[in-house]
């Protein structure tokens, strides 16, 4: 019987662990896998500034459960 997954054009990097502990093997990753994101810190700071409460928001009453 032919494996239907053999038709895939790409394969993921090797993994370590099983189940919820499964993760990509860092030794198997390279720049070709898209693991580099040089602008991550700048993007994180920008998103945090956009979601930070403003002075107007600070005066709103807090809804209690």
C-alpha positions in Angstrom: 0.0 0.0 0.0 1.3 3.5 -0.9 1.7 6.0 1.9 -0.6 9.1 1.1 1.8 11.4 3.0 4.6 10.6 0.5 2.9 13.0 -1.9 3.5 16.0 0.4 5.9 18.6 -1.1 7.4 19.6 2.3 8.0 18.1 5.7 8.2 19.7 9.1 11.4 19.6 11.1 12.2 16.8 13.4 10.4 16.8 16.8 11.4 15.9 20.3 9.0 14.5 22.9 5.5 13.2 22.5 2.0 14.5 23.0 1.7 17.9 24.7 5.5 17.9 25.3 6.2 17.6 21.6 8.4 20.4 20.2 10.6 21.1 17.3 14.2 19.9 17.6 16.3 23.1 17.8 19.3 21.4 16.3 17.2 20.6 13.2 16.0 24.2 12.7 17.7 26.6 10.3 17.1 29.9 8.7 15.2 28.0 5.9 12.6 27.1 8.5 11.7 30.7 9.2 12.7 30.7 12.8 14.4 34.2 12.7 12.2 37.2 13.4 14.5 40.2 14.0 11.6 42.7 14.5 9.9 40.6 17.2 10.9 42.9 20.1 9.9 46.1 18.3 6.5 44.5 17.3 5.9 43.4 20.9 6.6 46.9 22.3 4.3 48.5 19.7 1.5 46.1 20.5 1.9 46.6 24.2 1.7 50.4 23.7 -1.4 50.1 21.7 -3.2 47.9 24.3 -2.0 49.9 27.3 -4.9 51.5 29.2 -5.2 55.2 28.8 -5.9 57.8 31.5 -9.6 57.8 30.4 -9.7 54.0 30.8 -8.2 54.2 34.3 -11.1 56.1 35.6 -13.8 53.7 34.4 -15.5 51.6 37.1 -14.4 48.0 37.3 -17.1 45.5 36.7 -17.2 43.0 39.5 -18.3 39.4 38.9 
